[in-house]
Amino acid sequence: MTIQHPPERASGNDSALAPLTGAQAAHLVRLSLDAAGERGLRATFDGTDALLLAPGPLLPNVRSSMVAGLGNLARIVATEHPHRWPQLVSDHFDRLGEHLSHGPPAPPTDPVRDLVARLVPTSSLPPDWTAGTPEFLPGLLAVPATHDEGVVTLHLDPADFGMTRADALDAALANLRRLPDRLESVDHDGATLAVIGGSSFAASRALVLDTVLRETLHVENPPHGVLVALPARGLLLVHVVTDLSILPALAVMLGLSLRAYSVQPGPLTPWIQYVTGSRWRPATTQPADLEAIHLTPVLQALTRTLS
């Protein structure tokens, strides 16, 4: 079977700062350069998707240069009216300036209580940290993190607060299980889709999917498994498989997931997973052109069973 469901694309998008057009991206860069300068940072645009920041006279305690990516900021402003862009950019650089002025956050004082597991693209982490570390899904790793007033800090060296990496991740997963879910249900062509959001840890709840199924969806050990998508950090999609409604569910999940992955902050993976017990497998092929997506053999076999 072939599923033809290409994602929506921004009209005229010729920018590395997707989903903005080239003209919109240039405007965002100008706003960002101005905001950085107003906060005492010497900034230059790298020509693609980031600012190169150097300390300025208003931040004498900052000694080193850094790279400030604009990708997530582009995704945030893309959904807003242009008149709101200056304020959104200003707020973003206020937070960045605060971080630079005070240095990195201190290690958690009570890591067993404060750490929460977070899914992060492997490519965004230092290679020496990711080497030999098993991925949760291809391209995604679980990392111990803390969050305070909307600021998330990844803790890549738990030895800083006296824990091994394994112990820190165990504590982080235990705390992730305690987070509440904000659930909405979407019905489409006879299929019910659970949409979980409202938190930048929503997609990370895939790490504790058994808890989500039991406590949020009130389903325990579904005999035919579930479809799961985690396209961006703030969104988790789940369909409990019961019958051939899996096909319209998969189609709508692909549309939502591909779109969210292309426009929402914190992109993770656009692809749908089929989960049985603790085993995660792709539900579809993953072609680069997205023109024709096919069911994987395991999904083809499942649909024959459900017929």
C-alpha positions in Angstrom: 0.0 0.0 0.0 1.2 3.6 -0.7 0.2 6.5 1.4 0.4 9.8 -0.5 0.2 12.6 2.0 3.0 15.2 1.4 3.4 17.9 4.1 2.2 21.4 3.7 5.0 23.7 2.7 5.5 27.4 3.1 4.9 29.2 -0.1 8.1 30.7 -1.6 10.3 29.2 1.1 13.9 29.7 -0.1 15.4 30.2 3.4 17.7 28.0 5.6 15.5 29.4 8.4 12.5 27.3 7.6 9.6 27.9 7.5 10.4 31.5 6.7 10.8 32.8 3.2 14.1 34.4 2.3 12.7 37.9 2.8 11.2 37.0 6.2 14.5 35.4 7.3 16.4 38.5 6.3 14.0 40.5 8.5 14.5 38.2 11.4 18.3 38.4 11.1 18.1 42.2 11.2 15.9 42.2 14.3 18.3 39.7 15.9 21.4 41.7 15.1 19.8 44.8 16.6 18.6 43.0 19.7 22.1 41.5 20.3 23.8 44.9 19.9 21.3 46.5 22.3 22.4 43.9 24.9 26.1 44.6 24.6 27.0 41.8 22.2 28.9 42.1 19.0 27.0 39.9 16.6 27.6 38.8 13.0 25.3 36.6 10.9 27.0 33.4 9.7 25.1 33.6 6.4 22.9 30.6 7.1 21.0 30.2 10.4 23.0 31.5 13.3 24.6 34.6 14.9 28.2 34.6 15.9 28.3 36.5 19.2 31.3 38.1 20.9 31.4 39.8 24.3 30.8 43.6 24.2 31.4 46.4 26.7 28.0 45.9 28.4 28.8 42.3 29.4 32.4 42.5 30.7 32.0 39.2 32.6 31.5 37.3 29.4 34.9 36.1 28.1 34.2 33.7 25.3 32.4 33.8 21.9 29.4 31.6 21.2 27.0 30.6 18.4 23.4 31.5 18.8 21.2 29.5 16.4 18.1 31.2 15.0 16.3 28.0 13.9 13.9 27.7 16.8 13.3 31.5 16.9 12.3 31.4 13.2 9.8 28.7 14.0 8.4 30.7 16.9 7.9 34.0 14.9 6.6 32.2 11.8 3.2 31.6 13.5 2.9 35.2 14.6 1.9 38.5 13.0 5.0 40.5 11.9 4.2 43.3 14.2 4.9 40.9 17.1 8.3 39.9 15.8 10.3 42.7 17.5 8.9 41.8 20.9 9.4 38.1 20.5 13.0 38.6 19.3 13.6 41.1 22.2 12.3 38.5 24.7 14.5 35.9 23.2 17.7 38.0 23.5 16.7 39.1 27.0 16.9 35.5 28.1 20.1 34.9 26.2 21.7 38.0 27.7 20.6 36.9 31.2 22.2 33.6 30.6 25.5 35.1 29.4 25.6 37.6 32.3 25.2 35.0 35.0 27.0 32.1 33.4 25.6 28.6 33.1 23.1 27.4 35.7 24.4 25.8 38.8 24.1 22.0 39.1 20.8 20.8 40.7 21.0 20.8 44.4 18.6 17.8 44.6 19.1 15.9 41.3 17.0 12.9 42.3 14.1 15.2 42.6 14.9 17.8 39.9 16.2 15.9 36.9 13.7 15.1 34.1 14.6 13.1 31.0 14.4 15.0 27.7 14.7 13.8 24.1 17.3 15.7 22.2 18.6 15.3 18.6 21.9 13.4 18.7 23.3 15.9 16.2 22.9 18.7 18.7 25.1 17.1 21.3 28.9 17.0 21.6 30.3 14.0 19.6 32.4 12.9 22.6 29.3 12.6 24.7 27.2 10.7 22.2 29.9 8.2 21.2 28.8 4.8 22.4 25.5 6.1 23.9 22.5 4.0 22.8 19.8 6.1 21.0 16.2 5.9 21.9 15.2 6.2 18.2 17.6 6.8 15.3 18.9 10.3 15.8 17.4 10.9 19.3 18.9 10.5 22.7 17.5 10.8 26.2 19.4 13.4 28.4 19.0 14.3 32.0 17.7 17.9 32.2 16.3 20.5 34.6 13.7 23.2 33.9 13.2 26.5 35.6 10.8 29.2 34.5 10.8 28.0 30.9 14.6 27.5 30.7 15.7 23.9 30.1 19.3 23.0 31.0 20.8 19.7 29.8 23.2 18.0 32.2 25.8 16.1 30.2 28.2 15.4 33.1 26.2 14.1 36.1 29.6 13.7 37.9 29.3 17.5 38.6 26.7 16.6 41.2 27.9 13.2 42.2 25.9 10.8 40.0 26.8 8.4 37.3 25.2 8.9 33.9 23.0 5.8 34.4 21.8 6.9 37.8 21.0 10.4 36.6 19.0 9.1 33.7 17.1 6.6 36.0 16.1 9.5 38.3 15.2 11.7 35.3 13.0 9.0 33.9 11.3 8.5 37.2 10.5 12.2 37.4 9.3 12.3 33.7 6.7 9.6 34.7 5.2 12.1 37.2 4.6 14.9 34.7 1.0 15.4 33.8 -0.3 15.3 30.2 -2.6 17.7 28.5 -4.7 15.5 26.3 -7.0 16.3 23.3 -8.7 13.7 21.1 -9.1 14.1 17.3 -11.5 11.9 15.4 -10.8 11.4 11.7 -12.5 9.0 9.3 -13.4 6.6 12.1 -9.9 6.8 13.8 -9.2 8.4 17.2 -5.9 10.2 17.7 -4.6 11.3 21.1 -2.8 14.6 20.9 -0.6 15.4 23.9 0.9 18.9 24.3 1.1 21.9 26.5 4.7 21.2 27.6 8.2 21.2 26.1 8.5 17.7 27.6 5.4 16.4 25.8 7.3 14.5 23.1 9.8 13.2 25.8 6.9 11.4 27.4 7.4 8.8 24.6 10.3 7.6 26.8 7.7 6.5 29.4 5.0 5.5 26.9 3.6 2.7 29.2 2.8 5.4 31.8 1.1 7.6 29.1 -1.0 4.7 28.0 -2.0 3.6 31.5 -2.5 6.9 33.2 -3.5 9.3 30.4 -5.2 7.0 27.8 -6.4 4.4 30.3 -5.1 1.6 28.1 -3.0 -1.2 29.4 -1.0 -3.5 27.1 -3.0 -2.9 23.9 -2.9 -6.3 22.0 -2.3 -4.8 18.6 0.1 -2.0 19.7 0.0 1.7 19.1 1.2 4.2 16.5 3.3 7.0 18.0 4.7 10.3 16.5 7.0 12.7 18.3 7.7 15.4 15.7 8.7 18.3 17.9 9.4 18.7 21.6 5.9 20.0 22.5 3.8 17.3 20.7 3.2 13.6 21.1 0.6 11.8 18.9 -0.7 8.3 19.8 -3.2 6.0 18.1 -4.2 2.8 19.9 -4.6 0.1 17.2 -7.9 -1.8 17.3 -8.9 -2.3 13.7 -8.4 -1.0 10.1 -9.0 2.5 11.4 -5.2 2.3 11.7 -5.0 3.4 8.0 -6.8 6.7 8.3 -5.1 7.3 11.6 -1.7 6.8 10.0 -2.5 9.1 7.2 -3.6 12.0 9.5 -0.7 11.4 11.8 1.7 11.7 8.9 0.2 15.0 7.9 0.3 16.4 11.4 3.8 15.0 12.1 5.5 16.2 8.9 3.9 19.6 9.3 4.9 19.9 13.0 8.4 18.8 12.3 8.8 21.4 9.6 7.4 24.4 11.6 7.4 23.9 15.3 10.3 24.7 17.7 12.4 21.8 18.8 12.0 19.4 15.8 12.8 15.7 16.7 11.6 13.2 14.0 8.7 13.4 11.5 8.3 9.6 11.2 5.6 7.4 12.7 6.6 4.5 14.9 4.7 1.3 15.6 5.1 0.2 19.2 4.3 -3.2 20.7 5.4 -3.7 24.3 8.8 -2.0 24.5 9.7 -2.6 20.9 9.7 0.4 18.5 9.7 0.0 14.7 9.1 2.3 11.8 5.5 2.3 10.6 6.4 3.5 7.1 9.3 3.9 4.8 11.1 7.2 5.0 11.7 8.5 1.5 13.6 11.8 1.1 11.2 13.2 -1.5 8.1 12.4 0.6 6.1 11.9 -2.5 5.1 8.2 -1.9 5.4 6.7 1.5 4.8 3.0 1.9 3.8 0.8 4.8 6.7 -1.2 6.2 6.4 -5.0 6.1 5.4 -5.2 9.8 2.5 -2.8 9.2 1.4 -4.6 6.0 1.3 -7.8 8.0 -0.7 -6.1 10.8 -3.3 -4.8 8.4 -3.8 -8.2 7.0 -4.3 -9.5 10.5 -6.9 -6.8 11.2 -8.8 -7.3 7.9 
